Amino acid sequence: MTDIQTRVKRLTKKYGNKRESLLPILQGLIEDERYLSEFAMKEVARELEISSAEVFGTATFYSFLDTETRGKYVIRVCKTITCAMKGKNQILLTLEDCLKIKVGETTPDKKFTILQTNCLGWCHKAPAMLVNNDVYTELTTEKVRQIIEDYKKREKQQA
């Protein structure tokens, strides 16, 4: 039995093997693996006795369920009209400059990925972004540079 199969079985035992368990199981796999591989989605389908297409359709519908590998730190910048009006484009340009990658890309060292996402729920403090589960609001280019530097320092300390 592979690691994925073991994880899927553990999550199925925790959440149940009904269709309504699909999202919690996929979220659990994301926590463990940081993305959903094709193999993992097929295993979930097999365990829940639903079609692989249904699992894939659910996984690709939700922007926080990644179906391709991402960096250790996934940076999701809100792309709503409110964030756009408050400087989202400058935030993206600053991230691209700091990390030397474009939106949708991952750094060669697999540490950072930049993505745009739909509403994060922080319109009243726009522009906003998430780095994994950490929320950053009322962003400025200076604030973004400092946030990225802090993550880079953290990585050096852990190395």
N, C-alpha and C positions, 0 to 999 in steps of 0.2 A: 504494500500500500504506500503511495506517495505521500509527501507532506501535505499537498493540497487535498488529497482524499481524506486524510486524517483531520485536517482543519474543517473541511465541509461536514464531515460526520460529527465533529465536536459542536459546530454551530447549529447543525440540525437537531442535535440532542438538546441544545440550550433553547432554541427558538421554536422547535417543532418542524414537522415535515409537511405542512399545509402550504398552499399558495400564498397565504398572507405572511408567511415566514420569509418570503423571498428577499424583501428589502433588508431586514435585519441581518440575514445571512450574508448578502452582498456587502453590506456595510462592515460586517465583521471581517470578511476577507480583505477588504480595503485596509482596515486597521493593521492586519497582519502582513499583507503583501504590498500595499500601496497602489495596486492596480489589479484588475480582473483579467486574467489570461483566458484565452479561448478554452483551454483545458479546464480551468476552474469553473467557468460558466457551464460547460458540458457536465461537469461533476454535480453542480448544483441542480441542473435540470434532471439528471438521473436520480439524485437523492429525493427530489420533490415530486418526481414523476410528472414533470411538465416538459414542454418542448424547449429545446435549446434556443429556438427563435424567440420564445417568450422571455427567457432569461436575458438574452442579448438585447432585445427590444427595451426591456426595463433598464438594463445597465447603461445603454446608450442614451436613454431619455434623460436621465439625471446627470447634470454636469459634474457632480461630485463623485460619481462612480467612474473612475478612469479605466478605460479598456486598453490603455497602452502604458508602457513604463514612463514614469515621471521622475523628477529629481527628488532628493531627500526633502527639500523644501519646495512645496508647490505654492507659487504666488498667484493668487486669483484676484484680478483687479475688476471691480464692478464696472459694467459697461452701460448702466442705465443713463437716461437723459440727465438726471440730476448730477451724477458723477461727471458726466461729459461736460456739463455746464460749469462745474466747479474745478475743472482742470485734469480730468482723467488722462487726456492725451499727453500732457506734460509728465504725468506720473509714469505712464508706459515708456515714454522716451528716456526718462531717467533710469528706469529699471533696465532697459535695453543697453544703455550706456554703461551702467555699473557692472552688468553681468556679461556684456559682449555677446548677447544672443537676442533674437527677435521673439515676439509673441508667438507662442506655440512651440518654442524650442526649449531644449534642456542643455545646460552647460556641459562641456565635454567631461568634466569630473563627476557628472551625475548628481550634483548638489542642488541646483536650482532649475525650476521650470517656471516660465511666465505664461499665464493664461488669462483670458478675459472670461467673465462669467456674468450671468444675469444677476439681478438684485440680491445684494447681501443683507438687505434690511437695515442699512445704516444711512439712508438718504438724508436724514437730518444732520449727519456729520460727514457729508461727502467732501472730497472723494474718499473712497474706502477700499481696502484690500484685505485679504486673508493671506497669512503665511501658515500653511497647514491649518491649524484651528485657531491661530492667534489673529485677532481683529485689530486693524490699524485704521484710524479715521482721521478726518480733517488733515489729509496728507498735503505736504508741500514737497518740492523737489529736495530740499535740505533734509526734511524728515525721512524721506525714502532713502536717501544716501546713507543716513545714520542707521536706519533699520538694517539695510543690507550689510553695512560694515559690522554691525553687532552680530549678525548671523555668521559672517565670515570669521570673526574673532572666536566665536563659540566653536566653530569647526576646528580652528587651529588648536584650541585648548583641548579638544577631545582627541586630537590626533596623537 
